[in-house]
Amino acid sequence: MKTINIALLGFGTVGSGVAETIKRNSQMMAEQLGCQLKITYVLVRHPDKYKNVPLLEGVHLTSSFEEIMADPDIGIVVEVMGGIHPAKEYIFEALNHKMSVVSANKDVVALFGPEIMHTAMENHVNFSCEASVGGGIPILRPLHDSLAANEIESIVGIVNGTTNFILSSMDEEGVSYSDALRVAQKKGFAEADPTNDVCGYDAARKLAILASIGFRANVTFDDVLVEGIEKISQKDVQYASEMGYAIKLLAVGTRQDNGIALNVYPAFVPRTHPLASVKGSYNAIYVTGNIVDDVMFYGRGAGSLPTASAVMADVISTAKHIMNGSTGTGMMLTETKRIPFYSSLKLKNSYYFRLIVDDVTGVLSQIASAYADHDISIKEVVQKSRFEDAAELMIITQDTPRENIIQVEKALQVLPCMRQVANIVRVMNDDRE
């Protein structure tokens, strides 16, 4: 039986999961493929540290990428190192050495995806990246293949497990943002420096990849406008719950009449919407197509074996292409056109405001005038609490362009009665039929 040799770049959480998957299911995969998959190299910084790892018995450990490139028998390079450098350089070099590449690297794919795909096609090899979004959730290939008959109208996802764990903890356990973050760090869901997650950058990179495939366009991380969850307080979560909402960090791509809009932001999600029930570190992507209507993909967004499942799906697909001589065809992210972008300032949403104001006569008229001056209709006003000589107000607006919200925030901040514009959060409408 033919053997396809694999070079594994990195042996952390995902790399060890890939090795375990191959060991556990090698016979099943061989029967499916008609060939054996064998890890022959593992690239790590300090090979001596891994000499006694049972999963790596019989595998050549190396710290030299050049050694791997010099072996003409390598059929697939699996990059699970993370980070941009040197992963980017290794991916391009492997492709130029006529080796197919499977990657779980969202950072590299979000910035260089189309360029990588073109390099693969020029060299008649494959590049696949299913695990770069959603961990074990199959989403990129379904977007590209299973939904190919659709014009995708919107992609709305919870694609960062760290922030979803934090917000779920605040909602279910009533803890503060800082306490929820500490628990996430203790459990390993959040890094010591959580900036990439809580500021929304991780979700933005994943949205760039989803949008590139779903909207068949050249989209990069820089095209996504990003807001994180740092300002979400326990009061915001509590008030959202009282009104029938859960707060989630959403990655939102929508097709407008004259372009697409790409945003990452926290939002009040109606409890009636399927995304509101996504708890803990789970991910979900809700896709609307003009033919299929609504579909949702749900599962673990990270973890050793769930992510390895997505990596190995790409490895198996690539192995099939190698076996039948069809590598370098039918790949995703090959569209080079720059689709027009719709200004996110024009997008309409309902908004939640939490205001701290003087507890005196005439405050509501001052506030109402500020909203009216900027063509914003108020749906609801509730006084939530009183303390000393101040009051806390919660205001929900009707659907309003983002640019009007920015202007009214400035106007509110200079009102004589205003102590603090404590928070402003979008409110998602559940407009499903």
N, C-alpha and C positions, 0 to 999 in steps of 0.2 A: 504494500500500500504506500502511495506517495506521502511524503512528509513535507509540510510547510513550516519552515523555521521562523520563529518570532524573536525579535529583540525587544525587550521590555525596558523602557527608559523610565526609571524611578521604581521604588519599591516601598512606597508609603501605604496609606490606607487603601487607595484604589489599586495600586500595583499588586499588593498582597492578595486583594480580592480577585484580580485577574488570574493570578497563579493558582489560587484555590479553586476557581471555577473550572479551569482547564483540568486540574487534577481530579476534581469530583465528577465532572461530566465528560471526560475525554472519550469514553467509549460511545456515548450517545452522539457526540459531535462527529466522531469518525464515521459512524453509520450514516449520518445525515449528509456528510460531505464527500465520502469516499476517499478521504485522506486523513492523516494524523496532523494535529496541531501540536507543535513542540516549542517550548521556550528554550532557546539555546543560549541567549545572552540576557543578563540583567545589568543595566548601567546604574551604578550608585557611586557616591563620592568616596565611601570608605568600604571597599569590598570585604575587608577582614571582619567587619561587624556582622556580616551575614553568612559566614561560612558554615555555621551550625544550624541554619534555618531549615527545617525539614522540607518545606515547600520548594526549596532551591537545590535540593539534592540532584547532582548531575548537570546543573546549570553553570555556565561560565560567567563568573562575576567579574566585572571590569569597571574601571573609572575612565576608560578611554573610548570616546565616541568614534574616533578614527579607526579603532580596532574593529568595531562593528561594521563601519562603512567598507572596510577592506574585505569583508566576507561576502562573496558573491552568492552564497547559498541562503542569505536572509531574504525571506519573501515579504514579511510584514513587520513594520516598526510600530510599536504601541507606545505612544508618548503620554505618560501620566505623571509628569514631573510637576506641572503647575508653573505659574509665573510666565513672564514674557520671554526673558532671556535666561539661559540659552535655548529654551524650548523652541522658539521661533526659528533660530538658525538651524537647529537639528532637524526640524520638520522639512525645511526647504532643502537641506543637504541630502536627506534621505530620499526625497522625491526626485531630486536631480541624479541620484544614484540608481534610479529605476526601481525603488522600493516603495510599495504601498504603505500608507501611514494611517493609523487610527489614533485619534487624539480625544482626550476629555478636557482639553484646555480652552475654557471659555474666553480667557483674556486674549489669547492669540487669535482665536477664531473671530471674536468680535471686532478685532482691529484689522486682520489680514485675510479673512475668510475667502473672498473672491480671488485674491491674488494667489493664495495657496491652491485653490481649486484649479485655476488656469495652469499653474505649474504642474499639477498632477496630470491634467489632460495632455499637456505638451509632452510629458514623459510616458504617457500611456499606462499610468498606474492610478490607483485609487487614493482618495483622501476622504475619510469619514469622521464624523464628530458628534454622533448621537448623544454621547454622555456629557457634552458640554452644556446642556440645558436639561434641568429636571431630574438629574440623577438617574434612577432606574425607570423613569417614565418614558415610554416610546412616544416621541412627539415630532422630531424633525423629519423622520422618514414618512410618518403619516401625513404631515403637512405637505411634503413634496410629492408623495406618491398617492396615498389613499384619498386625499382631498384635491387631487390635480384637476378635477372637473369643475372646481369651484373658484369663483373670485372671492377671496377671503375678505370679509367686511370688517372683522375686528378680532383681535387677540387680546385677551385679558387674563393675566396670570398672577398667581402667588408663586414666585419662583425663587424665593430666598427663605430657607428653613429657619435661619437664625432669627430674623425679624418676625416670622410667623410664630415661632416659639415664644418670643418675648411678648407679643401682643396677645397671644392666647393665654399666657400666664396672667397678664394684667386683667384680662376679661374674666377668666374662670376663678382665679384665686384672689383677686382684688389687691395684688401687690403693686408697688410703684415700678416705674420704668427702670430705675437704677437697680432695684432688687431683682427684677426679672432678668436684667442683663447679667447680673452677677451669677445667677443660677445657670443661665445659658452658657456662660464661660466655664463654670464648674463642671457642667455636663459635657463640655467639649463641642457644643453647638456654635459658640462664638469664640473668636480669637481673643488673645490678650488685648490687641488693638482692634476693636470691632468696627472701625470706620468704614471699611469696604462694604460691610453688610448694612449697618444701621443708617448710613447716609445714602443707601440706594444704589451704589455703584455696581455691586454684583448683579443686582436685578436688571440694571440698565444694559450691562454687557449681554445678558441672556436675552433681553428684549431685542437687541440689535440682531442677534442671530435668528431669533424667531421671525422678526419682520423681514429679514433678507430672504428667507425661504417662503414665508406666507404671502408676502406682497411681491415676490419675484423682483427684487430690487437690490441695488448695492447700498446697504445700510451699515454704518459703523457706530461704535459707542458714542462718538462725538455728536451724532444726530439725535440723541435722546436727552430730553430735559428731565432733570432728576431732583426730587425732594425726598428726604429721609424721614425717619420716625422719631428723631431726637426730641422733638417738641411735644410729642404725645404724652399727656399726663394721665394719671389715674382718673382724674375728674372727667377728661374727655372720653375715656373708655366707659366710665360709669354713665355719663349722659347719653352716649351712643346706645348703650344697652337699654336704658330706660325708654328710648324711642324705637327700639326694635332693630338696632344695627350692631354689627361687629366691625371694629376697625382692622383693616388689613393693608399691608403694603402691596400695591398693585403695579404690575407692569402692563401698560395699556398701549396698544397700537390700533389705530382706527383709520379706515379709508374714508376720506372725505371726497366731495365732488371734484376738488382741484388739488388733491395730494393726500399724503398720509401724515398723521400726527403720532409722535412717539413720546410717551411720558411715563415716568415712575413717580408715584406719590402715595401717601397714606390716604385712605378713603373710608367713609362710613358705608359699609356694605349691608344691604337689607338682609335680615335673618332668613328671608324667604329665598334668597339667591343661593345656588349650590356652593359658591365660593365662601360664603359665610361659615359653612360647616367644616371647612378645612382647618384642622387643629394641629397644634404642636409643630413639629419640624416637617410635616408633610407639605408637598407642593401640588398645585393643580393649575392647568391651563385650559381656559374656556374659549373655544374658537367658534366663530360664526361665519358660515359660508353662504353664498347666495343660493346654493342648491340644497345643501345638506341641512341648513339652518344651524342649530346649536349642538355642539359636541363638547365634552369635557374629558380631559386626561388627568388622572389622579394617581398619586403614589408617593413613595419615599423620594425626597429630593436630594438625598445624599446618603453616605454610608458605603462601607467597603463592598459588600456583595450587591446591593441594588445598583450602584454605579458600575460595578464590574459587569453586571448583566447587560447594560447598554453598550459598554465597550466590546464585550464579546459578541453581541449581535452584529456590530460592525466588522469584527474580525471574521466571523462566519460568512457574512455577505461578501467580504473581500476575498476570502478563500474560494468561495464559489466562482467569483469572477476570474481568479487566477486559474482555477481548474478548467474553465471553459474558454479562457483566452479573451475575456471581454473587459479587462481593466481599462480605466480611463474614459469610460462612457457613462452617461446617465447620472452624473453626480449633481449634488445640490450646490447652491451658492455660486453658480457660474454666470449669473446674469450681471452684466457690467453697467447697465444703464442706471443713471441717477434719477430716481423718481422724484417728482416735485414734493416738497414738504409743506404741509398746511400749518400755518402759525398756531402754536398752542395757545397764544393769547386770544385767539378767536373762538376757541372751543368753549362750549357752554356746559356748565354744571350747576347743580345746586350746591350751596356752600353753608357750612356750619361756622359760626363765629362764637367765641367765648370772650366776653368783655368784662373787665372790672371797672366800675364807674362810681362816681359820687352818688351817694344815696340821698338825692335832693329832688325837689320838684322841677320838672321841665327837662329831665335827662332824656326821656324817651322821644320827645319832640326833636331835640337836637340830633339824636341818632337817626331818627326816621328821615329827617331832612338831608342828612349826609348820604344816606342810601338813595333817596329820591333824586338828589342832584347828579348821581352817577347812573341813573336809569336802572336801578336795582329794586325789584319788588321783593318785599319781605313776606315769607310764608308763615313764619311762626316766631313769636317772642315769648320767652319764659324767664322769669326771675328765679334763679336757682338757689341763691343763698344771700344772707346779709351778715356782715361782720363789721363791727365798729361803725364807721360812718360811710361804708362802701357797700356796693351790691354787685352780685355776679349775674350777668345776663347771658342767655343763650339765644342766638338768633339763627334761623334757617332761612335762606333766600330761595327764591325761584331760580330757574335756570338762567345763568348770567355768563357772558364772556369773561374769560380770565382777566383781560385787560381792565375791565370795570372793577373787578375785585381788588386788583392792585391799587387802583386809584382811590377806591373808597377806604382801603386800609390806611393810606396816607392821610386822608381827610379825617378819619376817626381819631388818629393818633394826636392830632392837634386840637381836638375839641376840648374846651375848658373842663368838661365833666369827666374826661377819659383818664382813668388811672393806668390801664394797660389793655392793649389788644392781645389777650393771652394766647389765642390760637385761632387759626383758620384752616379748615379741613374740607375737602370735597365730599359731597354726598352722592353716592352712586344710585341711580334709579334702576329699579328692577322692572324693565319695560318688556319682559318676555310675555308673550301672549299665553 
